Amino acid sequence: YSGQNGLKQSLILAEMIRSYGWCVEIPAQGGSLKNQLKKADRLGVHIVLILGDQEIETATVVVKHMGSGNQETVSVVNLHDHLQSMRFIP
């Protein structure tokens, strides 16, 4: 996320995803996307959601699978179904 609006939208999105039963962490310090992805990789995170200004404007989120590096843009409306289809045992 970037800026106050990005933080607000990230918190709203995080609560929505937590209601699906997923664990969510939002970087407290922000920082560059590259550094945030490196930290997520070090922590063993499997799926990262990227929310930038463009995604906020279009009500979408980028879903990145850290193992494969594949990513796709998903509508917030369809996010629950998309995340359900990605459930796996590490």
ZIZIZI-V286143 format. One record per residue. N is the residue number from 1. RES is the residue in three letters. PHI is phi in degrees with one decimal (none if undefined). NEAR is the number of other C-alpha atoms within 10 Angstrom. D_CENTER is the distance of its C-alpha to the mean C-alpha in whole Angstrom. Layout:
<<N:RES:PHI:NEAR:D_CENTER> <N:RES:PHI:NEAR:D_CENTER>>
This chain:
<<1:TYR:none:23:10> <2:SER:-139.4:16:13> <3:GLY:73.5:10:16> <4:GLN:-66.2:9:17> <5:ASN:-64.6:13:16> <6:GLY:-63.6:16:12> <7:LEU:-64.1:18:12> <8:LYS:-59.2:13:14> <9:GLN:-65.6:16:11> <10:SER:-63.7:21:8> <11:LEU:-66.1:16:11> <12:ILE:-62.6:11:12> <13:LEU:-63.0:18:8> <14:ALA:-61.1:18:8> <15:GLU:-63.5:13:12> <16:MET:-61.5:16:12> <17:ILE:-69.6:16:9> <18:ARG:-60.4:12:12> <19:SER:-66.2:11:14> <20:TYR:-83.6:12:14> <21:GLY:97.2:8:14> <22:TRP:-95.1:13:11> <23:CYS:-84.9:10:11> <24:VAL:-132.8:15:8> <25:GLU:-127.8:12:9> <26:ILE:-112.1:13:9> <27:PRO:-59.8:12:11> <28:ALA:-69.4:7:14> <29:GLN:-94.5:7:16> <30:GLY:66.0:13:13> <31:GLY:92.4:11:15> <32:SER:-69.9:11:15> <33:LEU:-58.4:13:12> <34:LYS:-58.1:9:14> <35:ASN:-66.8:11:15> <36:GLN:-64.6:16:11> <37:LEU:-67.3:16:11> <38:LYS:-62.1:13:14> <39:LYS:-63.5:13:14> <40:ALA:-59.9:17:11> <41:ASP:-64.3:15:13> <42:ARG:-62.4:9:16> <43:LEU:-81.1:9:15> <44:GLY:78.6:12:14> <45:VAL:-69.7:14:11> <46:HIS:-92.5:15:11> <47:ILE:-130.3:18:7> <48:VAL:-120.1:19:4> <49:LEU:-106.2:20:1> <50:ILE:-112.2:17:4> <51:LEU:-127.0:20:7> <52:GLY:-115.3:20:10> <53:ASP:-58.1:13:13> <54:GLN:-63.1:10:14> <55:GLU:-66.2:18:11> <56:ILE:-62.1:16:12> <57:GLU:-62.9:8:16> <58:THR:-103.4:10:15> <59:ALA:54.5:14:13> <60:THR:-130.0:19:10> <61:VAL:-146.5:21:7> <62:VAL:-89.2:18:7> <63:VAL:-104.5:19:6> <64:LYS:-115.0:18:8> <65:HIS:-90.7:16:10> <66:MET:-65.5:17:11> <67:GLY:-63.9:11:15> <68:SER:-94.6:8:16> <69:GLY:84.3:9:14> <70:ASN:-66.9:9:13> <71:GLN:-146.0:15:11> <72:GLU:-148.7:10:11> <73:THR:-92.1:14:11> <74:VAL:-127.7:18:11> <75:SER:-64.5:14:12> <76:VAL:-58.6:18:11> <77:VAL:-61.7:10:14> <78:ASN:-97.1:10:14> <79:LEU:-62.6:19:10> <80:HIS:-56.7:15:12> <81:ASP:-61.7:10:15> <82:HIS:-64.5:14:12> <83:LEU:-65.6:15:10> <84:GLN:-60.4:11:14> <85:SER:-70.7:9:15> <86:MET:-95.9:10:13> <87:ARG:-59.0:10:15> <88:PHE:-155.5:7:17> <89:ILE:-99.2:4:19> <90:PRO:-62.9:5:18>>
